[in-house]
Amino acid sequence: MNYRHAYHAGNFADVLKHVVLLALVEALKQKPAPFCVIDTHAGSGCYALDGAEAGKTGEYRDGIARLLFPDLGNAGHEPLPPLLRRWLDGILALPGNEHGLKLYPGSPLQAAQAMRDIDSAQLCELHPEEAARLRELFRRDARLHVHGRDGYEALKALLPPKEKRGLVLIDPPYEAQEAEYRLIEQALKEALQRWPGGIYAVWYPVKRRSQVQPFLRWLAHCGAKRVLRAELLVHGDDSPLRLNGSGMAIVNAPWQLDEALREPLRALARLLAQERPAEWTLNWLVDEAPAAPARPARLPPAPRRR
């Protein structure tokens, strides 16, 4: 699967991934302490939708464009859930989009827009040209640091971050097909040893369901106490010839992240449906969060002495 960011910018899989990314950054911002975002496969950071790559495929028309023009998604004029509205407004506020959607920001730029001044990001991109564009994009932003190296290898040096809290986004091109899952599993295993309290968000494609299931089973036994899956299917998950859907697996998912994503996922399934109704899944692969402590039983009053 040759998945270069530019060819697929703004498609339905990007929409899901980046809405989840925003929800995670917003969850991290609930605490005043700074955090770090680490992107293992950062790309070049921003993509022209009328450029040679995205313009050639036009995949954004069945992705973000359906949120701009809700009738395309058979949604009437129902308002977007607040998280989706904030996400879309952030993209439309990007310089260059003043007169309509022309540019689509990748994960590094979307994270940078949502972060605070006290937060930071470490961006890994192995492709030299992509890394050079990324450096140019953030040359005036001291919060973001670009590393021209393999993201899996970089985790060994970057974890744990000095902030001690934050997020690792793993969004590989899956050029290794099913073997990519084994690379992710090994990287997550080592990362959890170095930084057991970090949040890890893994994007994965859905072509055939049988290709994804072993990875989901591994996640269910990876040792983390909370693993959330958010998934969107716009086609049946039984064809190897196209991207039928995608998912985000969030290890150490923040408290109430599932509630933050429920209505946005429901809306995306309605808006992004194509020739068949889209399907969405939001479930815990692991949820060992301790239950709220029981209230102590009220003892009957002691008998009064006469």
Backbone bond lengths (Angstrom), bond angles and torsions (degrees), N, CA, C in turn:
res aa  C-N    CA-C-N  psi(-1)  N-CA   C-N-CA  omega(-1)  CA-C   N-CA-C  phi
1 M - - - 1.461 - - 1.529 108.47 -
2 N 1.341 118.05 108.50 1.450 122.51 -179.64 1.516 108.93 -88.93
3 Y 1.327 115.65 94.45 1.465 120.41 -171.47 1.521 109.18 -111.01
4 R 1.331 116.85 83.58 1.455 120.46 173.56 1.522 108.64 -87.31
5 H 1.322 115.20 135.78 1.459 120.61 -174.51 1.526 112.52 -52.11
6 A 1.322 117.01 -44.68 1.465 120.32 -170.53 1.526 112.37 -62.11
7 Y 1.317 118.17 -35.60 1.460 120.67 -177.13 1.524 112.18 -70.43
8 H 1.307 117.41 -21.31 1.462 120.72 -172.11 1.527 112.56 -120.26
9 A 1.327 116.10 14.23 1.473 120.46 -175.55 1.524 111.05 -57.84
10 G 1.314 115.62 128.78 1.457 121.14 175.78 1.510 114.95 79.01
11 N 1.337 118.83 8.73 1.462 119.02 179.87 1.530 110.21 -76.70
12 F 1.327 116.90 -179.33 1.466 119.73 -173.99 1.521 111.86 -61.27
13 A 1.336 117.09 -32.70 1.462 120.11 179.54 1.525 110.66 -69.84
14 D 1.332 117.02 -38.96 1.461 120.42 175.69 1.523 111.11 -62.33
15 V 1.318 116.51 -41.25 1.468 119.84 -179.20 1.525 109.94 -59.20
16 L 1.317 117.26 -49.43 1.466 120.29 179.02 1.522 110.95 -59.24
17 K 1.331 115.96 -50.13 1.466 120.61 -176.84 1.519 111.64 -58.11
18 H 1.310 116.77 -44.86 1.456 119.75 -172.97 1.527 112.79 -80.07
19 V 1.311 117.81 -27.11 1.464 119.22 172.31 1.526 109.63 -67.16
20 V 1.322 117.56 -41.37 1.467 120.56 176.41 1.525 110.09 -64.38
21 L 1.325 117.45 -40.82 1.458 121.15 178.03 1.530 110.94 -58.65
22 L 1.329 117.13 -45.21 1.460 119.84 178.76 1.528 110.85 -62.32
23 A 1.323 117.45 -42.22 1.464 120.65 179.23 1.527 110.75 -60.78
24 L 1.326 117.13 -38.59 1.456 120.78 179.63 1.530 111.57 -68.66
25 V 1.324 116.77 -43.90 1.468 119.87 178.93 1.531 110.14 -63.77
26 E 1.329 116.78 -40.63 1.467 119.23 178.34 1.527 111.22 -64.05
27 A 1.331 116.33 -36.08 1.466 119.11 177.58 1.526 110.61 -65.39
28 L 1.335 117.21 -40.83 1.461 120.71 178.96 1.528 111.48 -65.01
29 K 1.307 116.62 -32.31 1.465 120.91 -178.47 1.529 112.80 -74.49
30 Q 1.311 117.66 -5.92 1.464 119.98 178.48 1.530 111.83 -68.90
31 K 1.339 116.37 -18.91 1.458 120.48 176.93 1.523 109.06 -108.59
32 P 1.332 118.46 146.29 1.468 120.14 -174.89 1.522 114.54 -72.75
33 A 1.329 118.81 -22.01 1.461 120.79 -177.07 1.526 110.78 -67.07
34 P 1.337 117.70 146.48 1.471 120.40 179.91 1.525 112.08 -67.28
35 F 1.314 115.76 158.85 1.458 121.36 177.49 1.525 109.43 -137.02
36 C 1.331 115.23 168.96 1.463 122.41 179.93 1.525 109.77 -123.85
37 V 1.322 116.53 137.21 1.467 122.82 172.26 1.519 107.44 -107.26
38 I 1.317 116.74 126.16 1.467 122.31 177.97 1.522 108.08 -115.49
39 D 1.328 116.50 122.70 1.468 122.75 -179.16 1.523 107.87 -112.52
40 T 1.327 117.24 114.99 1.467 120.55 -174.26 1.524 113.71 -79.77
41 H 1.312 118.08 -22.07 1.471 122.40 -178.88 1.526 107.68 -138.19
42 A 1.323 116.00 75.57 1.460 121.07 -163.71 1.520 114.71 -78.05
43 G 1.333 119.76 -24.58 1.457 120.51 -175.09 1.517 111.14 72.08
44 S 1.326 116.61 -158.28 1.467 120.61 -177.11 1.518 112.98 -96.97
45 G 1.347 117.69 -7.38 1.454 120.54 170.35 1.509 117.11 99.19
46 C 1.351 118.47 -29.42 1.463 120.13 -178.62 1.526 108.47 -157.43
47 Y 1.336 116.19 143.87 1.463 120.82 -171.17 1.520 110.98 -135.65
48 A 1.329 115.32 133.99 1.465 121.35 176.83 1.528 108.61 -81.46
49 L 1.330 116.49 120.56 1.463 119.71 -176.07 1.527 112.52 -71.72
50 D 1.334 117.13 -15.99 1.464 119.46 174.29 1.528 111.04 -104.02
51 G 1.330 116.80 16.10 1.455 121.63 -179.48 1.520 112.12 -79.71
52 A 1.319 115.14 -177.40 1.462 120.84 -174.95 1.516 112.90 -64.00
53 E 1.338 117.15 -33.34 1.464 119.60 -176.96 1.531 111.63 -88.08
54 A 1.342 116.75 -64.61 1.470 120.19 -177.68 1.517 111.46 -64.10
55 G 1.327 117.09 -36.01 1.462 119.99 178.41 1.511 112.39 -66.42
56 K 1.318 116.09 -30.07 1.470 120.33 -179.88 1.524 111.44 -69.67
57 T 1.323 117.41 -43.46 1.467 120.16 -177.14 1.528 112.05 -86.59
58 G 1.336 116.98 -34.61 1.465 120.51 -179.38 1.512 114.16 64.02
59 E 1.325 117.80 23.41 1.460 120.04 -175.82 1.523 112.82 -65.98
60 Y 1.318 117.05 -23.35 1.468 119.56 179.95 1.524 111.77 -63.52
61 R 1.334 117.76 -21.22 1.472 119.82 179.98 1.522 111.37 -65.98
62 D 1.323 117.99 -28.99 1.459 121.48 174.85 1.524 111.41 -98.88
63 G 1.330 115.80 14.47 1.453 120.99 177.72 1.506 110.59 -122.50
64 I 1.322 116.07 -108.14 1.458 120.18 -174.57 1.520 112.79 -61.74
65 A 1.321 118.81 -30.34 1.468 120.64 -179.38 1.516 111.61 -61.18
66 R 1.314 117.94 -28.21 1.465 120.52 179.96 1.533 111.89 -72.59
67 L 1.316 117.20 -19.22 1.459 119.70 174.25 1.525 110.73 -82.31
68 L 1.335 116.25 -28.18 1.461 120.46 176.70 1.512 111.40 -74.94
69 F 1.338 115.47 -34.14 1.462 121.59 -177.57 1.522 107.41 -124.92
70 P 1.329 117.94 82.08 1.469 121.55 -171.03 1.520 114.32 -56.87
71 D 1.323 119.23 -27.81 1.459 119.97 -178.50 1.519 111.67 -60.62
72 L 1.359 117.29 -26.47 1.451 119.66 177.48 1.513 111.22 -63.15
73 G 1.324 116.36 -28.10 1.455 120.69 -179.88 1.518 112.55 -98.02
74 N 1.332 117.39 14.61 1.461 121.80 179.40 1.527 111.41 55.45
75 A 1.329 115.93 37.67 1.460 119.56 -175.39 1.518 112.49 -105.53
76 G 1.338 117.35 3.49 1.452 118.86 -175.99 1.504 109.60 62.11
77 H 1.308 116.40 -135.01 1.457 120.43 179.94 1.519 111.19 -123.65
78 E 1.323 116.77 34.79 1.454 120.13 177.63 1.524 109.34 -65.64
79 P 1.327 118.17 136.57 1.464 119.79 179.58 1.525 111.12 -66.19
80 L 1.316 115.53 148.02 1.454 120.09 177.25 1.521 109.82 -71.27
81 P 1.327 118.40 146.13 1.465 119.75 171.81 1.525 109.85 -57.34
82 P 1.336 118.27 150.99 1.469 120.89 -173.57 1.531 114.35 -53.30
83 L 1.330 118.09 -41.15 1.470 119.74 -179.73 1.524 110.83 -62.96
84 L 1.327 117.09 -44.32 1.469 120.55 178.01 1.523 110.83 -63.98
85 R 1.327 116.62 -39.13 1.468 120.40 -179.92 1.529 110.66 -63.46
86 R 1.347 116.49 -43.38 1.463 119.96 178.94 1.517 110.85 -64.81
87 W 1.325 116.27 -39.98 1.460 120.29 179.82 1.527 110.52 -63.27
88 L 1.315 117.14 -48.33 1.462 120.85 -178.53 1.527 111.06 -65.67
89 D 1.324 117.66 -41.81 1.458 120.64 179.09 1.521 111.21 -62.13
90 G 1.341 116.77 -36.22 1.455 119.68 178.11 1.514 112.60 -63.67
91 I 1.327 116.84 -37.40 1.467 120.43 178.72 1.524 110.49 -71.47
92 L 1.316 117.55 -41.76 1.459 120.54 -179.66 1.526 111.79 -68.66
93 A 1.341 117.23 -21.66 1.462 120.96 178.45 1.521 112.54 -82.32
94 L 1.320 118.27 -5.36 1.464 122.07 -179.56 1.527 109.84 -64.76
95 P 1.332 118.49 132.76 1.469 119.75 174.97 1.525 111.38 -54.48
96 G 1.325 115.39 127.10 1.458 121.40 -174.03 1.508 112.59 110.65
97 N 1.339 116.02 -16.64 1.467 120.77 179.00 1.527 112.32 -106.97
98 E 1.332 117.01 18.98 1.466 119.93 -177.38 1.522 112.78 -62.75
99 H 1.318 117.04 -29.93 1.463 120.91 -175.68 1.533 111.65 -115.27
100 G 1.332 115.26 30.15 1.451 119.45 179.49 1.512 110.30 122.85
101 L 1.316 115.28 166.93 1.462 121.05 -175.14 1.521 110.74 -73.26
102 K 1.323 116.81 108.37 1.460 123.06 178.13 1.520 111.95 -117.68
103 L 1.344 115.81 -32.23 1.461 121.79 -176.39 1.517 109.94 -120.28
104 Y 1.327 115.40 143.78 1.458 119.96 175.12 1.529 108.29 -120.37
105 P 1.338 117.46 118.62 1.462 119.87 -179.99 1.523 111.65 -77.71
106 G 1.325 115.56 136.57 1.451 120.08 174.65 1.521 111.28 -77.94
107 S 1.318 115.92 -177.18 1.464 121.15 -176.21 1.529 113.25 -56.08
108 P 1.358 119.81 -43.03 1.473 118.16 -178.51 1.522 112.68 -61.58
109 L 1.324 116.84 -41.93 1.462 119.60 -177.84 1.525 111.09 -72.52
110 Q 1.319 117.24 -36.95 1.461 118.96 177.33 1.526 111.13 -66.35
111 A 1.333 116.50 -39.43 1.459 119.31 176.36 1.524 110.51 -64.41
112 A 1.328 116.95 -42.08 1.462 121.11 -179.21 1.523 111.11 -62.25
113 Q 1.336 116.92 -39.03 1.459 120.53 178.70 1.525 111.97 -63.93
114 A 1.328 116.63 -34.46 1.462 121.17 -174.63 1.525 113.06 -89.16
115 M 1.341 117.87 -21.20 1.462 121.42 -178.18 1.524 111.62 -72.07
116 R 1.325 114.28 162.17 1.458 121.06 174.59 1.524 109.99 -93.93
117 D 1.318 116.35 172.93 1.463 120.84 179.51 1.520 112.39 -63.68
118 I 1.321 117.27 -28.16 1.463 120.82 -176.50 1.522 112.69 -83.99
119 D 1.320 118.11 -10.48 1.459 122.22 -176.90 1.528 110.38 -90.59
120 S 1.328 116.79 167.88 1.460 120.82 -178.76 1.521 110.36 -141.95
121 A 1.336 115.79 169.16 1.466 121.16 178.02 1.524 109.57 -144.20
122 Q 1.321 114.86 143.18 1.464 123.25 174.37 1.526 106.76 -116.72
123 L 1.329 116.29 118.24 1.460 121.94 -172.03 1.515 110.00 -114.29
124 C 1.327 116.87 122.21 1.464 122.09 -177.84 1.529 109.47 -109.82
125 E 1.324 115.98 130.46 1.464 120.93 177.04 1.528 108.21 -148.60
126 L 1.321 115.82 119.11 1.462 121.39 -174.69 1.521 113.03 -78.33
127 H 1.343 117.76 -33.62 1.463 121.33 -176.95 1.529 109.11 -70.29
128 P 1.340 119.00 122.10 1.471 121.29 -173.61 1.524 114.16 -58.64
129 E 1.329 118.11 -42.80 1.461 119.71 -178.53 1.525 111.64 -67.41
130 E 1.330 116.10 -40.65 1.460 119.93 178.49 1.529 110.64 -64.72
131 A 1.337 115.66 -42.25 1.462 119.36 179.61 1.524 111.30 -63.94
132 A 1.338 116.98 -37.31 1.464 120.37 179.00 1.525 110.87 -64.95
133 R 1.335 117.57 -41.33 1.464 120.72 176.96 1.522 111.36 -64.11
134 L 1.330 115.62 -38.10 1.458 120.47 179.64 1.532 110.41 -64.46
135 R 1.327 116.49 -43.07 1.473 119.66 177.69 1.518 110.92 -62.37
136 E 1.311 117.09 -41.13 1.464 120.32 179.32 1.523 110.65 -64.18
137 L 1.327 116.70 -40.01 1.459 121.06 -178.86 1.524 111.48 -61.32
138 F 1.334 116.72 -38.39 1.468 120.34 -174.10 1.527 112.93 -110.68
139 R 1.306 116.80 24.06 1.466 119.13 -175.31 1.526 112.32 -63.10
140 R 1.324 118.46 -24.05 1.460 121.27 -178.72 1.534 112.65 -104.59
141 D 1.313 116.91 7.80 1.470 120.42 -177.83 1.527 108.77 -113.56
142 A 1.323 116.13 102.97 1.459 120.99 -175.97 1.523 113.08 -70.63
143 R 1.326 117.92 -10.70 1.463 120.31 -179.40 1.524 112.03 -74.79
144 L 1.347 116.80 -22.87 1.459 121.08 -171.27 1.528 110.42 -111.11
145 H 1.334 114.89 135.34 1.458 122.05 -176.65 1.529 108.58 -125.83
146 V 1.318 116.84 127.37 1.463 122.54 -175.63 1.530 109.82 -102.63
147 H 1.325 116.04 132.58 1.463 122.44 178.93 1.531 108.44 -120.58
148 G 1.304 116.97 119.19 1.465 120.78 178.01 1.511 110.59 -85.26
149 R 1.314 115.82 73.44 1.473 120.06 -176.17 1.522 109.96 -156.41
150 D 1.326 115.07 169.36 1.458 121.94 178.32 1.530 109.92 -63.81
151 G 1.322 116.15 127.27 1.456 120.40 -175.19 1.514 113.65 -66.10
152 Y 1.337 117.54 -37.82 1.457 119.84 179.08 1.532 110.57 -61.93
153 E 1.337 115.82 -45.19 1.457 119.78 179.19 1.522 111.30 -66.47
154 A 1.328 116.39 -36.85 1.465 120.35 -176.92 1.527 111.90 -63.41
155 L 1.331 117.56 -29.15 1.464 119.50 -179.17 1.524 111.99 -58.61
156 K 1.323 116.54 -30.50 1.461 119.54 -179.30 1.524 111.20 -63.84
157 A 1.350 115.90 -31.38 1.464 119.81 -179.91 1.524 112.74 -92.23
158 L 1.320 117.17 -26.64 1.464 120.85 -172.41 1.519 113.70 -90.86
159 L 1.321 116.80 -15.10 1.470 119.86 -177.37 1.523 111.64 -107.03
160 P 1.315 116.03 139.48 1.473 127.49 -8.28 1.520 110.79 -77.50
161 P 1.319 118.42 151.34 1.465 120.40 177.23 1.525 110.52 -71.15
162 K 1.308 116.17 160.46 1.470 119.96 -177.77 1.532 111.30 -63.67
163 E 1.349 116.94 -26.75 1.465 119.58 179.87 1.524 112.95 -71.04
164 K 1.334 116.85 -19.51 1.478 123.33 177.89 1.520 113.43 69.89
165 R 1.320 119.27 -0.26 1.459 121.73 174.75 1.518 108.41 -145.20
166 G 1.345 115.73 151.86 1.454 118.35 179.76 1.511 113.23 152.22
167 L 1.320 114.47 -155.93 1.460 122.78 -165.43 1.515 110.39 -141.33
168 V 1.317 116.53 136.84 1.467 122.84 170.53 1.531 107.61 -111.75
169 L 1.329 116.72 121.36 1.463 122.09 175.65 1.525 108.25 -100.90
170 I 1.319 115.94 122.71 1.466 122.27 178.98 1.521 107.60 -114.46
171 D 1.325 115.64 108.25 1.466 121.71 -173.28 1.537 108.81 -135.43
172 P 1.340 117.34 69.20 1.465 120.41 -173.81 1.523 112.36 -77.86
173 P 1.347 117.12 166.78 1.468 120.41 -179.38 1.527 114.04 -79.03
174 Y 1.314 118.89 -9.38 1.473 123.47 -179.30 1.522 111.69 56.51
175 E 1.332 115.86 35.38 1.464 119.23 174.11 1.521 110.64 -67.32
176 A 1.321 117.14 -24.76 1.462 121.25 178.82 1.523 112.07 -84.61
177 Q 1.359 116.74 7.00 1.458 121.68 -179.76 1.531 110.35 56.41
178 E 1.327 117.33 -131.95 1.456 120.14 -175.54 1.529 112.60 -65.23
179 A 1.331 117.27 -24.83 1.463 120.28 178.99 1.528 111.62 -64.59
180 E 1.334 117.00 -21.95 1.465 119.70 179.10 1.525 110.97 -61.41
181 Y 1.321 116.66 -34.76 1.462 119.57 179.57 1.526 111.58 -61.80
182 R 1.343 116.55 -36.82 1.457 118.69 179.08 1.530 110.37 -67.48
183 L 1.348 116.79 -35.96 1.465 120.03 176.67 1.530 110.45 -63.98
184 I 1.338 115.85 -41.63 1.463 119.94 179.02 1.528 110.47 -64.62
185 E 1.309 116.13 -44.14 1.469 119.69 -179.64 1.523 111.34 -59.13
186 Q 1.337 116.80 -44.09 1.457 120.06 179.76 1.525 110.92 -65.64
187 A 1.342 115.79 -41.89 1.463 119.74 179.10 1.524 111.13 -63.83
188 L 1.330 117.46 -42.46 1.465 120.86 179.19 1.526 111.32 -66.71
189 K 1.318 116.76 -39.91 1.458 120.07 179.55 1.523 110.84 -58.73
190 E 1.348 116.31 -46.95 1.463 120.51 -179.91 1.531 111.16 -70.19
191 A 1.342 116.16 -38.43 1.456 119.79 -178.73 1.525 111.31 -64.91
192 L 1.319 117.31 -41.44 1.460 120.58 179.90 1.529 111.88 -65.76
193 Q 1.322 116.70 -27.40 1.461 119.66 175.50 1.529 110.40 -71.47
194 R 1.345 115.95 -39.19 1.467 120.11 -179.33 1.533 112.12 -76.41
195 W 1.327 115.17 -37.86 1.467 120.06 -172.96 1.527 108.77 -140.76
196 P 1.315 118.16 74.85 1.473 120.78 -174.13 1.512 114.01 -64.66
197 G 1.345 118.26 -22.05 1.457 120.13 -178.23 1.507 114.82 -93.71
198 G 1.333 118.04 0.07 1.461 120.44 -179.39 1.518 112.50 -73.05
199 I 1.328 116.19 157.35 1.463 122.36 174.24 1.525 107.21 -94.00
200 Y 1.322 117.02 133.31 1.465 122.12 179.86 1.528 108.34 -124.65
201 A 1.328 116.09 120.39 1.465 121.63 -179.56 1.524 108.67 -114.80
202 V 1.316 116.57 118.98 1.465 122.26 -175.90 1.522 109.44 -114.03
203 W 1.335 115.78 121.53 1.464 120.05 172.75 1.528 108.63 -85.59
204 Y 1.337 116.22 138.96 1.474 119.24 176.05 1.528 110.31 -140.80
205 P 1.346 116.76 144.67 1.457 120.58 177.42 1.520 110.72 -83.89
206 V 1.312 116.17 154.89 1.461 121.26 173.91 1.522 107.90 -120.23
207 K 1.316 115.31 112.07 1.462 121.36 170.74 1.529 107.00 -111.15
208 R 1.328 115.48 -80.33 1.463 119.62 169.90 1.528 109.01 -96.77
209 R 1.309 115.91 134.75 1.455 120.35 -179.44 1.523 111.08 -59.12
210 S 1.317 117.27 -34.53 1.461 120.80 -177.54 1.520 112.12 -63.22
211 Q 1.339 117.66 -22.99 1.455 120.11 179.22 1.526 111.84 -76.72
212 V 1.310 116.80 -25.84 1.466 121.30 -174.82 1.526 112.00 -92.03
213 Q 1.323 116.77 -32.32 1.463 120.38 -170.96 1.525 114.33 -56.06
214 P 1.351 120.14 -42.67 1.473 118.01 179.33 1.528 112.75 -59.90
215 F 1.331 116.98 -36.50 1.471 120.41 178.82 1.521 110.50 -66.96
216 L 1.322 117.75 -42.73 1.462 120.51 179.07 1.529 110.96 -64.23
217 R 1.330 116.14 -37.27 1.473 119.02 176.89 1.529 110.26 -65.46
218 W 1.335 116.39 -39.50 1.466 119.56 178.04 1.528 110.14 -61.55
219 L 1.309 116.91 -44.05 1.460 120.66 179.54 1.521 111.23 -59.27
220 A 1.319 116.25 -37.64 1.461 120.20 -178.56 1.520 112.05 -66.27
221 H 1.346 116.98 -15.89 1.468 120.84 -178.79 1.529 111.54 -124.88
222 C 1.334 117.08 22.61 1.470 120.21 -175.33 1.524 112.68 -79.52
223 G 1.308 118.12 -8.28 1.458 121.12 178.82 1.512 114.00 102.17
224 A 1.332 117.68 -13.47 1.467 120.44 176.97 1.523 109.50 -74.51
225 K 1.320 115.97 149.96 1.461 120.59 -177.43 1.524 113.08 -87.51
226 R 1.340 116.42 -14.94 1.467 119.39 179.66 1.529 108.86 -142.12
227 V 1.321 116.72 120.02 1.467 122.18 176.07 1.521 107.33 -135.36
228 L 1.325 116.09 118.19 1.461 122.19 -177.93 1.523 109.61 -108.61
229 R 1.337 115.87 139.91 1.468 120.92 175.42 1.521 109.34 -115.19
230 A 1.347 115.55 129.98 1.466 122.42 172.55 1.520 106.57 -122.97
231 E 1.327 116.64 122.99 1.466 119.93 -171.81 1.523 110.46 -139.56
232 L 1.328 115.22 144.99 1.464 121.92 178.82 1.514 109.23 -134.49
233 L 1.332 116.39 126.28 1.463 122.83 177.91 1.525 109.34 -115.94
234 V 1.327 116.87 126.80 1.465 120.48 175.31 1.525 111.49 -107.22
235 H 1.329 117.36 -10.50 1.464 123.53 174.16 1.529 107.93 -134.51
236 G 1.319 116.91 168.63 1.454 120.28 174.11 1.518 110.66 -63.11
237 D 1.340 116.69 144.04 1.467 120.44 -174.64 1.524 112.12 -90.89
238 D 1.335 115.73 51.55 1.463 119.70 -175.36 1.521 113.35 -137.38
239 S 1.343 117.66 16.73 1.463 120.13 -178.57 1.523 109.92 -125.03
240 P 1.339 118.63 128.70 1.466 120.59 178.62 1.516 113.24 -84.57
241 L 1.330 118.18 1.78 1.457 121.80 -170.41 1.521 113.88 -93.53
242 R 1.331 117.69 -6.00 1.455 119.20 -178.59 1.523 109.22 -154.48
243 L 1.317 115.88 167.17 1.452 121.14 174.43 1.525 107.17 -82.49
244 N 1.311 116.08 110.09 1.462 121.22 -176.21 1.528 113.02 -90.11
245 G 1.306 115.56 -22.28 1.453 120.52 -179.65 1.510 109.10 -176.15
246 S 1.300 116.14 -176.42 1.457 120.52 177.00 1.510 108.57 -156.30
247 G 1.317 114.76 166.16 1.448 119.76 -178.96 1.510 111.51 -144.82
248 M 1.320 114.30 164.62 1.461 122.75 172.47 1.524 106.95 -125.91
249 A 1.319 115.83 123.43 1.460 121.46 174.12 1.522 107.48 -104.86
250 I 1.318 117.03 122.90 1.465 121.48 -174.63 1.526 108.86 -114.65
251 V 1.321 115.07 109.72 1.462 122.21 178.11 1.528 107.98 -87.08
252 N 1.326 116.40 135.05 1.466 122.67 -174.06 1.535 110.60 60.87
253 A 1.313 115.20 43.90 1.462 120.44 -178.51 1.523 111.37 -58.67
254 P 1.332 117.61 138.56 1.466 120.58 179.82 1.528 111.63 -62.55
255 W 1.291 114.38 158.54 1.471 121.65 178.53 1.521 109.78 -59.60
256 Q 1.312 116.22 132.35 1.461 125.90 176.88 1.528 113.21 67.37
257 L 1.323 118.18 17.75 1.463 118.77 175.32 1.523 110.92 -62.95
258 D 1.319 117.34 -35.25 1.464 119.52 178.65 1.523 111.15 -61.68
259 E 1.321 117.41 -39.61 1.459 119.42 178.80 1.532 111.05 -68.82
260 A 1.323 116.98 -34.68 1.464 120.02 178.88 1.518 112.08 -66.94
261 L 1.352 117.24 -27.05 1.465 121.21 -175.06 1.525 113.81 -98.00
262 R 1.324 117.68 -13.26 1.469 119.56 -171.02 1.533 112.61 -61.17
263 E 1.314 117.75 -55.02 1.471 119.64 -178.30 1.527 112.20 -68.57
264 P 1.345 120.20 -40.66 1.462 118.96 174.07 1.527 113.31 -57.48
265 L 1.332 117.83 -41.04 1.465 119.44 178.61 1.518 111.56 -65.61
266 R 1.308 116.11 -41.30 1.460 120.04 178.48 1.539 109.92 -60.49
267 A 1.330 116.55 -42.66 1.462 120.63 179.69 1.524 111.32 -67.50
268 L 1.339 117.30 -39.77 1.462 119.99 179.90 1.527 110.94 -64.16
269 A 1.323 117.06 -38.47 1.467 119.24 177.92 1.522 110.73 -61.98
270 R 1.318 116.69 -35.60 1.459 120.58 178.93 1.530 111.10 -73.68
271 L 1.310 116.80 -43.03 1.462 121.54 -174.37 1.524 113.47 -76.32
272 L 1.337 117.13 -32.80 1.459 120.78 -171.40 1.527 113.17 -101.23
273 A 1.333 117.56 4.45 1.461 120.06 177.79 1.522 110.48 -59.90
274 Q 1.317 116.51 143.04 1.458 121.17 -179.84 1.528 109.76 -112.48
275 E 1.338 118.94 -112.15 1.462 118.07 -175.85 1.523 112.96 -82.33
276 R 1.330 117.18 -2.63 1.463 122.47 178.57 1.521 107.53 -145.39
277 P 1.337 117.73 160.13 1.470 119.09 176.84 1.528 110.57 -59.27
278 A 1.312 116.09 134.66 1.459 120.19 176.98 1.529 109.65 -77.33
279 E 1.328 115.51 154.20 1.461 121.82 179.77 1.529 109.13 -118.47
280 W 1.300 116.34 142.80 1.457 119.82 176.49 1.518 110.00 -130.42
281 T 1.319 114.35 149.10 1.458 121.49 -179.72 1.515 108.15 -133.21
282 L 1.317 115.56 133.49 1.458 121.68 174.84 1.517 106.68 -139.98
283 N 1.318 116.76 105.19 1.457 119.27 -176.51 1.524 110.82 -151.18
284 W 1.328 113.92 158.31 1.458 120.81 178.22 1.519 109.28 -87.90
285 L 1.319 116.60 120.65 1.463 120.28 171.01 1.520 109.69 -75.96
286 V 1.325 115.48 -32.57 1.470 122.85 174.08 1.515 106.72 -142.55
287 D 1.322 116.40 132.62 1.463 120.05 174.71 1.509 108.14 -146.89
288 E 1.331 114.83 92.34 1.455 120.92 -179.97 1.517 111.13 -110.46
289 A 1.339 115.79 24.08 1.463 118.83 179.16 1.519 109.17 -61.52
290 P 1.324 117.30 136.90 1.467 118.85 -179.36 1.517 111.18 -64.82
291 A 1.288 115.44 140.17 1.466 120.12 178.17 1.517 109.63 -69.55
292 A 1.319 115.21 158.32 1.461 119.46 177.06 1.524 109.30 -60.91
293 P 1.323 117.27 139.05 1.480 118.80 -177.92 1.518 111.14 -61.79
294 A 1.290 113.78 138.93 1.459 118.92 179.80 1.527 109.88 -69.24
295 R 1.309 115.49 143.73 1.461 119.30 177.00 1.524 108.79 -71.33
296 P 1.315 116.81 135.71 1.480 117.65 -179.82 1.528 111.13 -61.76
297 A 1.306 113.77 141.80 1.461 118.55 179.32 1.520 110.11 -66.26
298 R 1.312 115.29 142.22 1.461 120.14 178.99 1.532 108.68 -82.87
299 L 1.305 114.65 121.92 1.457 118.45 -179.69 1.529 109.63 -79.52
300 P 1.308 116.78 147.85 1.478 118.81 176.37 1.523 109.18 -65.18
301 P 1.284 117.36 147.51 1.481 119.92 -179.73 1.516 111.36 -62.40
302 A 1.329 113.65 144.83 1.476 117.80 178.14 1.526 109.45 -65.46
303 P 1.323 117.41 145.64 1.474 119.64 179.27 1.521 110.87 -63.88
304 R 1.262 115.78 138.15 1.453 120.73 179.80 1.533 110.01 -74.57
305 R 1.299 114.41 137.98 1.480 118.30 177.81 1.519 109.35 -82.51
306 R 1.264 115.93 138.55 1.467 121.43 177.01 1.520 109.06 -96.19
